[in-house]
Amino acid sequence: MHDTIPSLLLGGKRALVTGINREIGATIAQTLAHAGCQVVGGYYGEYERVAPLLHTAYANHGHLEAVEADLTQVSEHQRLVSEAVMRLGGIDIYVANAGVTVFGPLAQMSEAQWDAVFNLNVKGTYFGTQAVANQMLTQPHGGRIIFSSSVTGIAAMAGGSIYGTSKAALRHMAANLGVELGKHGITVNAIAIGATLNDRNVADDPDYAATWQQLSPVGRVGYPADVANTVLYLCSPLADLVNGQTIVIDGGWTHTVPIRQAGIEPR
């Protein structure tokens, strides 16, 4: 993962990343630490997944600390940001990665499932960003804010009505907040994550990588490092003018149509 990342690209920057107890969040945190950031990672439960991450960062001479917080609660976002500021002295980068996934048919979805998804994915991202932006506005050099959206917020699919709608909301939230905060030197962007190899997807489909090798225009599944490297770009000086956008990380899958599966050949 680190072989292609310029070490200390973001030297001295201070980052807060949520959801580091899962593969994508963990890889984002590691990548930013390797690029020279001081990183505080938020997680909720599963400390057994976080401890090895901290050890790896330390072994690679990176700065990564962890703070547990229930990010469905607005007060916990405020506490997490305050803790990060206390430990780092400020926040230059915020990656709102924590989220929950629920799939199922409309007829079977419950109010509790709706609330679980929207309380974390949408409300959590919004109020986490509010707390971070209030901090960034006190700092002289603005900052970078990145939301973890999904291709399910772009391409509709059966069973994705709750999850996909929450991820579509993040795309528009990034656009609105990018317009509002850009004049203060704070850019806000989203990443629409496509089919990515992780424990949950492999549990659902042991042949997940092979399946997406066939479906992706680039001939392979995505990896957490693909996501982390896109975050690295958005945090770097190379992306100074990128604001209010959603960058899709799916190898071009959202541009495809299922004509071959239907037995129809393009002319």
C-alpha positions as CSV (number, residue, x, y, z in Angstrom):
1,M,0.0,0.0,0.0
2,H,2.6,2.5,1.0
3,D,5.1,1.9,-1.9
4,T,3.3,4.4,-4.1
5,I,2.7,7.1,-1.4
6,P,5.2,9.9,-1.1
7,S,6.3,9.9,2.5
8,L,5.6,13.2,4.3
9,L,3.4,14.6,1.5
10,L,1.2,16.0,4.3
11,G,3.9,16.6,6.8
12,G,2.6,18.5,9.9
13,K,-1.1,18.3,9.0
14,R,-3.5,17.1,11.7
15,A,-6.2,14.7,10.7
16,L,-9.4,13.3,12.3
17,V,-10.7,10.1,10.7
18,T,-13.8,8.2,11.8
19,G,-14.6,4.5,11.5
20,I,-11.0,3.3,11.8
21,N,-12.2,-0.1,13.2
22,R,-13.1,-1.2,9.7
23,E,-10.8,-1.8,6.7
24,I,-11.4,1.4,4.7
25,G,-11.2,3.7,7.7
26,A,-8.1,1.9,9.0
27,T,-6.3,2.2,5.6
28,I,-7.2,5.9,5.3
29,A,-5.8,6.5,8.8
30,Q,-2.6,4.5,8.1
31,T,-2.1,6.3,4.7
32,L,-2.5,9.7,6.2
33,A,-0.1,8.9,9.0
34,H,2.4,7.5,6.5
35,A,2.1,10.8,4.5
36,G,3.2,12.7,7.6
37,C,-0.1,13.5,9.3
38,Q,-0.7,13.4,13.0
39,V,-3.9,11.3,13.1
40,V,-6.7,10.8,15.6
41,G,-9.0,8.0,14.7
42,G,-12.6,7.6,15.9
43,Y,-14.0,4.2,16.5
44,Y,-17.0,2.5,18.3
45,G,-16.4,-0.9,19.7
46,E,-14.2,-3.6,18.2
47,Y,-11.0,-2.2,19.9
48,E,-9.4,-5.6,19.0
49,R,-9.4,-4.3,15.4
50,V,-8.0,-1.0,16.4
51,A,-5.1,-2.1,18.6
52,P,-3.0,-3.7,15.7
53,L,-3.6,-0.6,13.6
54,L,-2.0,1.6,16.3
55,H,0.9,-0.8,16.7
56,T,1.5,-0.8,12.9
57,A,1.5,3.0,12.8
58,Y,3.9,3.2,15.6
59,A,6.2,0.6,14.0
60,N,6.2,2.7,10.8
61,H,7.0,5.9,12.8
62,G,3.6,7.3,12.2
63,H,1.4,9.3,14.6
64,L,-2.0,7.6,15.2
65,E,-4.1,7.7,18.3
66,A,-7.6,6.3,18.8
67,V,-10.7,7.7,20.6
68,E,-13.9,5.8,21.1
69,A,-17.1,7.7,20.4
70,D,-20.7,6.8,19.5
71,L,-21.2,9.0,16.4
72,T,-24.9,8.7,16.3
73,Q,-24.9,11.2,19.1
74,V,-24.2,14.9,18.3
75,S,-22.6,15.4,21.7
76,E,-20.1,12.6,20.9
77,H,-19.0,14.4,17.8
78,Q,-18.3,17.5,19.8
79,R,-16.4,15.5,22.3
80,L,-14.4,13.7,19.6
81,V,-13.4,17.0,18.0
82,S,-12.5,18.5,21.3
83,E,-10.3,15.5,22.1
84,A,-8.6,15.6,18.7
85,V,-7.9,19.3,19.2
86,M,-6.5,18.7,22.7
87,R,-4.2,16.0,21.4
88,L,-3.2,17.6,18.1
89,G,-3.6,21.3,18.6
90,G,-6.0,21.6,15.7
91,I,-7.6,19.8,12.8
92,D,-6.6,20.4,9.2
93,I,-8.3,17.3,7.7
94,Y,-11.5,15.6,8.5
95,V,-12.6,12.3,6.9
96,A,-16.1,11.4,7.9
97,N,-15.9,7.7,7.1
98,A,-18.0,6.0,9.8
99,G,-21.2,4.6,8.4
100,V,-23.6,1.7,8.6
101,T,-25.0,-0.5,5.8
102,V,-28.5,-1.9,5.6
103,F,-29.9,-3.7,2.5
104,G,-33.3,-5.2,2.0
105,P,-36.7,-4.9,0.2
106,L,-38.9,-1.9,0.9
107,A,-41.6,-4.1,2.4
108,Q,-39.3,-5.4,5.1
109,M,-37.5,-2.2,6.1
110,S,-38.3,-0.9,9.6
111,E,-38.2,2.5,11.2
112,A,-35.3,1.3,13.4
113,Q,-33.3,0.5,10.4
114,W,-34.0,3.8,8.8
115,D,-33.0,5.6,12.0
116,A,-29.8,3.5,12.4
117,V,-28.6,4.4,8.9
118,F,-29.6,8.1,8.8
119,N,-28.5,8.8,12.4
120,L,-24.9,7.8,11.6
121,N,-24.5,8.2,7.8
122,V,-26.3,11.6,7.4
123,K,-26.9,13.2,10.8
124,G,-23.5,12.0,12.1
125,T,-21.6,13.3,9.1
126,Y,-23.5,16.6,9.2
127,F,-22.9,17.4,12.9
128,G,-19.4,16.0,12.8
129,T,-18.7,18.4,10.0
130,Q,-20.3,21.2,11.9
131,A,-18.0,20.6,14.9
132,V,-14.9,20.3,12.7
133,A,-15.8,23.4,10.6
134,N,-16.3,25.5,13.7
135,Q,-12.7,24.5,14.7
136,M,-11.3,25.0,11.2
137,L,-12.8,28.5,11.1
138,T,-10.6,29.5,14.0
139,Q,-7.5,28.4,12.2
140,P,-5.6,30.5,9.7
141,H,-5.3,28.0,6.8
142,G,-8.8,26.5,6.4
143,G,-8.9,22.7,5.9
144,R,-10.1,19.7,4.0
145,I,-13.3,17.7,4.7
146,I,-14.1,14.4,2.9
147,F,-17.3,12.3,3.2
148,S,-17.5,8.6,2.5
149,S,-20.4,8.2,0.0
150,S,-21.0,5.3,-2.3
151,V,-21.9,4.3,-5.8
152,T,-25.3,3.2,-4.4
153,G,-25.9,7.0,-4.0
154,I,-25.5,7.3,-7.8
155,A,-26.7,4.0,-9.3
156,A,-30.0,2.7,-8.0
157,M,-30.3,-0.9,-7.0
158,A,-33.0,-3.1,-5.5
159,G,-32.7,-3.4,-1.8
160,G,-30.7,-0.2,-1.5
161,S,-33.5,2.3,-0.8
162,I,-32.4,3.3,2.7
163,Y,-28.6,3.0,2.4
164,G,-28.4,4.4,-1.2
165,T,-30.6,7.4,-0.2
166,S,-28.3,8.2,2.8
167,K,-25.3,8.1,0.5
168,A,-26.9,10.3,-2.1
169,A,-27.6,12.8,0.7
170,L,-23.9,12.9,1.4
171,R,-23.1,13.9,-2.2
172,H,-25.4,16.9,-2.1
173,M,-24.3,17.7,1.4
174,A,-20.7,18.0,0.1
175,A,-21.8,20.2,-2.7
176,N,-23.8,22.6,-0.4
177,L,-21.1,22.8,2.3
178,G,-18.3,23.2,-0.3
179,V,-20.1,26.3,-1.6
180,E,-20.7,27.6,1.9
181,L,-17.2,26.9,3.4
182,G,-15.0,27.4,0.3
183,K,-14.6,31.1,0.8
184,H,-13.0,30.3,4.2
185,G,-10.4,28.0,2.6
186,I,-12.2,24.8,3.6
187,T,-13.0,22.4,0.8
188,V,-15.6,19.7,1.1
189,N,-15.8,16.7,-1.2
190,A,-17.2,13.2,-1.2
191,I,-15.9,9.9,-2.4
192,A,-18.3,7.5,-4.0
193,I,-16.8,4.1,-3.1
194,G,-17.5,1.2,-5.4
195,A,-17.1,-2.5,-5.0
196,T,-14.3,-2.8,-2.5
197,L,-12.8,-6.0,-1.0
198,N,-13.4,-6.1,2.7
199,D,-14.5,-8.6,5.4
200,R,-18.2,-7.8,5.1
201,N,-18.4,-8.2,1.3
202,V,-16.4,-11.4,1.4
203,A,-18.8,-12.8,4.1
204,D,-21.7,-12.0,1.8
205,D,-19.9,-13.4,-1.3
206,P,-16.8,-15.6,-0.9
207,D,-16.2,-15.0,-4.7
208,Y,-16.5,-11.2,-4.4
209,A,-13.2,-10.4,-6.0
210,A,-13.8,-12.7,-8.9
211,T,-17.4,-11.4,-9.4
212,W,-16.2,-7.8,-9.7
213,Q,-13.3,-8.7,-11.8
214,Q,-15.9,-9.6,-14.4
215,L,-18.2,-6.6,-13.8
216,S,-15.6,-3.8,-13.6
217,P,-14.4,-2.1,-16.8
218,V,-10.8,-2.2,-15.3
219,G,-11.0,-5.9,-14.6
220,R,-10.5,-6.0,-10.9
221,V,-12.2,-5.3,-7.6
222,G,-11.4,-2.2,-5.5
223,Y,-9.2,-2.3,-2.5
224,P,-9.2,-0.1,0.6
225,A,-5.9,1.4,-0.6
226,D,-7.7,2.7,-3.7
227,V,-10.0,4.7,-1.5
228,A,-7.2,5.9,0.8
229,N,-5.1,7.1,-2.1
230,T,-8.0,9.1,-3.4
231,V,-8.4,10.7,0.0
232,L,-4.7,11.4,0.0
233,Y,-5.1,13.3,-3.3
234,L,-8.0,15.3,-2.0
235,C,-6.0,16.3,1.1
236,S,-2.9,17.3,-0.8
237,P,-2.0,20.6,-2.5
238,L,-2.8,18.9,-5.8
239,A,-6.5,19.3,-5.1
240,D,-6.6,22.9,-4.0
241,L,-9.3,23.8,-6.5
242,V,-11.4,20.6,-6.1
243,N,-14.4,21.5,-4.0
244,G,-18.0,20.4,-3.7
245,Q,-17.4,17.3,-5.9
246,T,-18.0,13.6,-5.6
247,I,-15.1,11.5,-6.9
248,V,-16.2,8.0,-7.9
249,I,-13.8,5.1,-7.1
250,D,-15.3,2.2,-9.0
251,G,-13.2,1.6,-12.1
252,G,-16.0,3.0,-14.3
253,W,-18.7,0.6,-13.2
254,T,-21.4,3.3,-12.8
255,H,-21.0,4.1,-16.5
256,T,-21.9,0.6,-17.6
257,V,-25.2,-0.9,-18.6
258,P,-26.1,-4.6,-18.2
259,I,-26.7,-5.3,-21.9
260,R,-24.4,-8.3,-22.2
261,Q,-26.1,-10.0,-19.2
262,A,-29.4,-9.7,-21.1
263,G,-27.9,-11.3,-24.2
264,I,-27.8,-8.1,-26.2
265,E,-24.6,-7.2,-28.0
266,P,-23.7,-3.5,-28.6
267,R,-23.7,-2.3,-32.2
